[in-house]
Structures are given as C-alpha cells and as structure tokens.
Amino acid sequence: MTDARPLFDRPWADVLALAAGAVLPLAFAPFGLYPFAVASLGLLFLLWAGVSPRRALWRGLLFGLGVNAVGVSWVYVAIHDFGHSGVPLAVFLTALFVAFLALYPAALGYLAARFLRGSRWLRLTLLFPAGWTLMEWFRGWFLTGFPWLNVGYSQIDAPLRGLAPLGGVYAVTFAVALSAGLLAALWRSERQVRIAALAGLAALWLGAGLLARVAWTVPSGTPLTVALVQGNVPQDSKWRPELVRYTLDLYAGLTREHLGRRLILWPEAALTAWYHEVANGYLAQLRTEARAHGSDIVLGIPVLDRDQRRYYNSLVSLGERPGVYHKRHLVPFGDFLPFEAALRGLIRFFDLPMSSFSPGPADQPLLEAAGQKLASAICYEDVFGEELIRALPQAGLLVNATNNAWYGDSFAPHQHLEMSRLRALETGRYMLRVTTNGVSAIIDERGRIRGRSPQFATHVLTGEAQVFQGATPYVRAGNGPVLVIVTLAIALGVYWARRRPPR
C-alpha cells in the first residue's frame, strides 16, 4: 500500500531540511551563488507548510544545524588554532554554538505552525517571509546580537541589492524570503496561483533591479588618496612582548613608503603596546613625519584608562585634528568574557590575550582625518548597520579596522567583506576596510570592490576614495519601516486566516 501523504509531509522528508540548510551558505561569499538563498528558504517553507508545530520545530532545527555547521565552521578555527584548545573541546564548543543558533529557525517553525495559520498561499507568501525577517532582526540584537549569515547579505551582487539603501539588510532579507515563498507557491498550485506568483517574482526582482540604478548620495570634493596597511603579523604570536618592537618598526616602515597619501589606515590592534607607552615618542614622531607630507594616519591600538583601570579597543587619529574612538559593540569571548568570574581560567580559550575590554561610550565624537569625519567601526561592529548609521549623514567615509587573523583560511574573512560591502551600499558611502592579514578592500558607494589585498601577505593597498554627502532612506529611518511592514504583514495575515478556513 503506497503512502498517500503529500511528499513534504512524510517523515523521511526531514532530511531535506538539513540539506536545504547545508546549501544555504553557498549563497554567501566566497561562493556567491545567490539564487541558493531563495531556493533554500523556499524548500524550508514548503517543509513547514501543513505540518504540526512539533515537526515544524524539528525541521527548523535541522535547517539551522545545516546552515551553521557549514556557514560558521570558522568558529572551530578560532577556538582550536588560535584559542589553543584541543580538538575535542573545540568540536564541543563549536557544536554548542551551532546548536544555539539553530534554535532560532526551530522557534520560528514552531511559532509559525502554532499561531500563523491560514491558507497555504497566505503562509508561503506572507506569514513565513515576514516571520523569517523578524527572526533575523531578533537574532541581530539578542544577547549582544549575531547577524552573521542574514540572507540579505547574500544578494550584494544580485538585483535585490537595490532595496538596501531603502530599508537596509532586513529589507533585502524580506525580499529574499518573499521570493522564496512565491517560488514555493509554484509547487502543485492552481494555474491562477502560479501566474500570480510568477508575476510577483518578476515585479519584485525587476523593481529592485531598477532601484539599484538610483544614486541616493552625491560626491563631495575630489577623491582622497588612501593607503591601507596590512601588516600580516601572525595572530598566535603578535602579543608576545619580544615582538612589540618588530611590530612597531613594521608598520612605521610600511607607512613611510606611502607618506603623501592623504589618508593612511592601520588595522585593529595593529600595535600591541599601550597607547600611553608609545604616545610621546613613537606616535609623536610618526605624526610629525606624516603631517610634513600632508598625510593623516588612523591606527588601531589598545588604550588604558589608568584612572578607572579600564582598557579599550581603540582607533586613534594622528593628524591635524587628533582624536580617539573606543569600540562600543564588543565581541563576546574575543573582547570580553561573559560570566568572567566563573569562566576565567577554566580553559585556555577563556584566557585569550586582551579579552577584558570595556565598551566605549555611546556618544563619542566622530574621528576626523584627511579633512573628513569618519564613521568608524572596529572588527565586527560594521555588521550592525543600525549602529553605524548613527554617524551619518555627518560622516563622509566609512572606516572598518579589523583583525581577521583569528579565522585563518576559512569562510569568515570573505563573509565579513560581503557584509562591509552591504554597509557601503546601505549608506551611499565608500568603505575603507583594513585588516591584519586580509581581505583589506576599498569599496565604493554601490558596494563594488575597487581594490583588494591578497590574503596572508604583508601588503599596502593604495587607491582613491571619493567622499559622499547626503543620506539614503535607510540612513534617515533605520530598520523601523521594515519592522513595521513585516509586523503589519503578520497581523494582516493572522486577520485573514481567521476570516477564511485553512486550505
């Protein structure tokens, strides 16, 4: 006797959820196969349609395990290779992190099946896409936030990128999820439904593609000549006291070769000495030389507040208008240790060098260099678009100084570069991204890479950066409009579902 149940309602179809999740990271850098994002979510939505809350939870969990086991596998590299943890412990901690992230789609699957009822068409094309967008937004701030692998980032080279200046990454996420729902609606649907779904897909992608041609900001002045100094100091040895002098000489030497460039940038924690230890000698001399050649330098260095006994992960501007920016959004375990009293000293990974930073104040003045105000971000601060736009429209350039050495030869540096590109597109500003060992990049106001460094090489990336002024709709309104839209979509969908019986 054959099983008469629909294909996606059979228990063995659960494995499709795991497979759909595992292929989703192919939509992101370094692969860039952006249609996989639509196909992956479309399959998940079909697997959620018409099943019990318990099975929807299970399939969401499997999907999340697939996504994160592949997409954030670089966590193992950070823990094992540079956190000096043994293989069993590194595997356990990575698996724990992956399992935690998988709880997000699991919870969404359960809640959608439990509360977001209605016709199959309604769930696929409205409720699931809106729910997915809210889930990504929630994950982006809950417990300090982890917006990595938000599906909107996968579309930086696709027509849907045109929505980023309007509503940020979450507008693109909603468009991806909506496209997935419309694609899923083609499965075994009536002819009228298929026509409507195809028309919706065409309108969405064509409209977004046309929006991608709009210039939301305008150039200001002549382009600046820039140099991005990538020192390539090994992560596993950079904090050794005997290498402090080597690092100081390395960055000074590379910089002197490019004096005359209007703006010179160094990566996060490029110098492994305290600011007060080198301010009056090394940095003062460097500033004098730079100013003599018309250059300003912005560099990463730890800063100790000796009065309050706090230290900060900082950027310091050496130029006509010196200044300092303290990192505000700290990375758990990298910049600070949660539950420090209980965890410090437990295993080597919890005793990483410089892992007790304090967050900088929320209202810091903008750094200024090369006659421009800068929207500064250290490390993964630039994956929080809603925080970066606080510096706009005053700032004419975006600057990200980061240390990608933690992640070795993994997906992480490429995924992070992709997110930096979307920040440039959202804001209509050039992004100057300087890293310890790659990928450093000059990114234009449309998210296109104008120059990039090789990985794992000592390199100085030179080029030009155009300053822009004005504000995109996203800079003016932030995430608010998209959140209102998806919330109203869910409310409207629930209202319709109550008026019409499920089909």
N, C-alpha and C positions, 0 to 999 in steps of 0.2 A: 504493500500500500504506500503510495507516494505522499510526501509531506506537502499539504496544500497551503501552508502558510506563505505569506509573501517572502521573497528572497531575503530582505534585510531584517526580517523578524525571526529568523532562525538562529539558534544559539551559536552555531558554528560561524555565523557572520560577525561575531565579536572580534575575531582575529582581523577583520577588515579595519576595525577602529584602530588597532595597534599599527597596522600597516599604513593607514592614512596619516597617522601622526608621525610615523618614522620618515615619510617622504616630504612632509611639510618643510623641514629645514633646507631642502633643495631649492626652495623659492628664494632663499636669502643668499647673501654673499657667503662664500666665494663662488657659488654656483650661479645664482641669478636667474633661475628658471621660474619666473614669477607666476606663470599660469598654474604651477603646482599649488599655490596658496588657495586659489579658487577651487581647484579640483579636490584638494584635501578637505577643506571645510565643507564643500558640497557633499562629499561622501559621508562625513560625520553627521551632517544634518539629516541625511536620509536614514542613517543608522539610528538616529534619535526619534524619528517620526513614527508615532504609533506604538511605541514600546512602553513598558511600565517604568515608573520612576527608578526602581531598583536597577533595571537593566540599563537605563539611560545613564545612571551614575557609573555603572561598571564600564560602559563603553566610553564615557568621558574620561574615566581614569586611565583606561588603556590608551586612548588617544594621547592624553597628556604624558604618559610614560614614553610613548614612541617619540613625540616631539622633543622632549627634553633630554632623553637618553642620547639622542643624536645631536640636537642643537646646542646643548650646553655641556657637552662632553669635555669641554676645555676646563671645567671646574676640577676634574681629576688632575690635569697638568699642573694647575696652580697648587693643589694640595700635595701632590706627590713629588713633582720635580722641584718645586721651589719652596714648598712648605716642609719638605724633608720628612714626610710621613711615609710609613711603609705601605706596600701595595694593599694589604687587607683593610687597613684603616682608611686609606684614600678611596678605595672602592666603596666602603661602607658610607663614608661621609658624602660622596658624590651621589650614591643611590638614595640616601636620605633627602638630599636636596632635590633630586629629580622627582622623588615621590611627593614631596611637599608641593612642588609646582604643579604636579598632576592633579592635585586636589581642586584646582580652580576649574578646569573643564568638567571634572567629576561633579562638583557642586552645581555648575550651570546645567549640566544634563539632568540632574535630579530635579532642580527647581523648575526647569522648563517643562519636564514631563508631568510634574506635580501640579503646577499652577498655570502654565501658559498653554491652555487648551484651545481648541478650535479646529477649523478645517486644516487639512494637510497643507493647502496652498497658503493659508494665513501663517501657519507656523514656519514654513520654509522661507517665505519671502518677507516676513516682518518680525515675528517674535524671536526666532533664533538669531538672525543678524543683529537685532538691537540688543538682545541678551549677551551675545558674544562681545559686542563693543563695550557694554557696561562692565563685563568681566575683565577685559584688558585694562580699562581705566582703573578699576578697583585694584588690580594687581600692581598697577603703576605707582600706587602710594601706600598700600597697606604694608605695615612692618618695614617702613622706610622705602618701600617700592622696589619692584624689579620688572621694568617694562621691556626686558630683553625678548626678542622674537615676537613682538607685536606684529601682526600680519601686515599692517600698513607699511612698515619699513621695507617689505619685500617688493613694493611697487615703485621704487625710486626710479627705475628705468622703464616703467610701464605707463600707459595713458592715464591711469588713475592717479598718478602723481600730481596731476593738475588740481586736485582737491586739497593738497597740503597747505598752500597759502591761505585757503579759505577757512579750514577747520582743523588744521594740524594733522598729526598722525592718526588720531582717532576718527577723523572724517574719512581718511583713506581706509582705515580698518573697517568702518561701516560699509564703505563701498565694496570692499573685497568680500565681506560676509554677505552683503546683499546680492552680489554677483554669484556667490556660491549657492545661495538659496534659490535664485532664479534658475541657475543651471540644474540644481537638484529637482526643481519643479518640472523639468522636461521629462523626468523618469516616469513612464507609464501614466502620463496625464492626458486629459482630453485635448482635442485639437485646439480649442479656444485658449486653454491654459498655456499650451506650448507657444502659440502665437504671441500671447501677452508676455510670456517670459522672454522670448527672443526679442520682442520689441523693447522690453525693459532693459535687457542687457545692451542692446545697440545704443539706446538713448544714454544710458549711464556712461558707457565707455567713450562714445563719441563726444558727449558733453564734457567729460573730464579731459579728453584729449584737446579739445578747443580751449579750455581754461588754462591748460599748460602753456599756451602761447601768450597769455596775458603777462605783461610786465607790471608788477604791483609796486615796485620801488624804482627810483631813478638814480643814476650815477651822480656822484658829488666830487668835483675836482679831478685831478689827474691820478692815474694809478700809482700806488706805492710800490717801490721795490722792496722785496722781502727776502729773508733767508731763514730757513727752518733747520736748526742744528740738531742732528740725530747722532748722539754720542755712541750708542751701541755698547754701553757698559753692561757686562753680564749681571743679571739680577741676583744670582746666587753668591756674588762676591762684592757688589757695589757698596755695601755698608761696612766693609772691613776698614778699620782705621788706617791701615797701611796703604789703602788705595785712595784716600782723600786727596792727597797731593796730585796723584795721577789724573783724577777726575777734574780737578781744578785746572790743571795745565791743558788737558784735552779740550775742554770747552772753550777756554780762552784762546788756544791756538786756532781752533776751527773758526772762531768768531773773528779773529784778527784778519783772517784771509778774506773776509767778506765785509769789512768795515767800509762804509759808504752806502750800503743798503739802508734804506730808511728805517726799516723795522727788522730786528733780529730776534727770533724766538727760540727758547730752550724748553725742553720737556719738563714734566712733573718731576720734582725732586731730582733735578739734574745734578745739583750739588748736594753732597752728603755731609756737609758741615752745617752748623747752626748759622743763621744769618748774622747774629751778633759777633760771631767769631771771625767772619770774613768781611764785614761791612766796611770797616775803616781802612783796610789795606787792599785786599784783592778786588772787592767790588768797587771801591772808590777809584782805584786805578783804571779798572775796566770802563767805568762810566766816563772818566776823563778822556780816555782814548776814543770811545765811541762818539762822544759829543764833538770831539775835534774833527771827526769825519762826517758829522751830520747824521749819526745813527742813534737809535734808541734800542735798548735791549729789555726784553721781558723774560724772566727766568724763574724756574721752579726751585724752591729751597725751603727746608723746614724753618719755622720761626718760633723761638721760645719767648714766652712772656714770663720773665723771671719774677715779676711781682706776684702774679697769680699762679705761677707754676703750671701753666698750660702751654702746650705747643700745638702749632698749626701747620697744616699742609698748605703752602702758600705760593703765590706768584708775586714777584717783585719787579717793578718797573724802574729801570735805570735810564733816565732821560731828562728832558727839560723839566718835566713835572713828575718827580718820583712818587711812587705810591706802592701799596701792598694790597693784595686780595687774599683773604683766608678762605679756604674751601669750606662750603656750608653743608653740602649734602655728602656725608661720609659713607664709605663702603663698609658694611659690617665685616668683621674679621680682617679686612685689609687696613682700614683706617682706625677702626676701634673694635673692641671686643665686647659684644653683648654679655651680660652676666659675668663681668670680668672677675669678680671676687670668687666665683665658683669655677670658672674655666681656666683662668690664667695659671700656667704651669702644669695643666693636666696632660697635654700632649704638645709636641714641638710646634704643630701648626698654630696653636693658640699663643705662641710666644714669638710671632714674626717681628722683625725689626720695625720700629716706628708704627706700632699698631695701637697707640693710645692718643690719637689726635683729638682735639676738641673742635667742635663746629664753629665756623666763623659767624659773626653777626649777620642777621638777615638784611640789614640796611647799610651795607658797606658802599662807600663811594666807588664809582667806576674807575678802573685803571685807565690812565691816559698814556699814550705813546705815539710817536710819529704824528703828533698834532691831532690824534683821533681818540675818542672814547671807545673803550673796548668792552664787549660783553664777554666776560671771562668765565671759563669753566675748566675745572681740573678733573682729570680722569673721567669717570662715567657721569659726571654732572651734566654733560651735554646730552644724555639720553632722556632728560626731563625737560621737554620743551616748555612746559608751563612755568618752569623756574627761570629758564634762560631769557624768556621774553620780558622779564621784569626790567632788564637793562635797555629795552627798546621802547620807542624808536631813537632814544638818545645816542646809543652806540652805533657807530658806522661799520664796525667789523666784529665778527665772532672769532674768538680765540679759544682753542682747546689744547691744553698741555696734558699729556697722559703718559702712563707707563704701561705699555703693552707687553713688557718683557715677562710679566707674570704668566702669560698664556702660551709662550713658546710658539711652535709651529702648529697652531690649532685654528679653528674657525673664528675665535674671538676677535682678533685684530681686524679681520675683514668685516665681521658683523658690526663692530663698533664704527668702522669707517662708513658703513652704509647708513648708520643712524646719524652720524655727523653730516652726511650729505643731505638727509631729510631736514635737519635743523637749518641748513643754509636755504633750502627751498622754502620752508615754512616762513622764514623771516625776510627773505629777499636780500640776504647779506652774504658776502664772502665769508667762508670759514677757513681759518688758518689752523691746521691741525698738526701739532708737532709731538712726536713720540720718541721714546727711548731707543727702540730698535725697529720701528716701522709698524704700520704704514703711516708716514707723515704725508700730508697732502695739502694742496691748495685747491679749494673747492669754490666754484663761483656761485652766484646768487640763484642759479637754477639747479643747483645740486650736482653740477657736472665737475668732474675732476680735471683741473687744468695742469696739474703736476703732481707726481707722487714719487716717494723714495722707494728704493729696494728694501726688503726686509733683511734684518740680521747683518747690516752693514753700517759702518761709520760713514755718514753722508750728510751733506748740506744741500737741502733743496732750495733752489732760488727761483724767483719768478716775480710776477706782479700781482697785486691785489687791488681791485677797484673798490673804493668806498661808496656805499649807497646810503640814501636817505629816504624817508617815508616809512610807511607801515603797511604790512599786509593785513587783511581782515583778521587773520589768526593772531597777529601781534596785538591788535586792538581789543579783541574779545576773548582770546584764550580758548579753553576747552568748553566753556559754558554753552554756546549754541548747540554743539554736537550732543552734549549730555542732555540738553532739553529735548532735542529732536528724538533721541533714542528712548528717552523716558516716556515721552508722549506716544511714541510708536508702540511701546509695550502697553501703555494704558489703553490706547485705542484698540489694539489687538485683543486685549482682555475683554473690553466692552463688546466688540463684535462677536467674540467667541460666545459670550453669554446670550446674545440675541439669536445665534444660529447654532444648531446642533453640530457636533463634530462629524466629519466625513473621513 
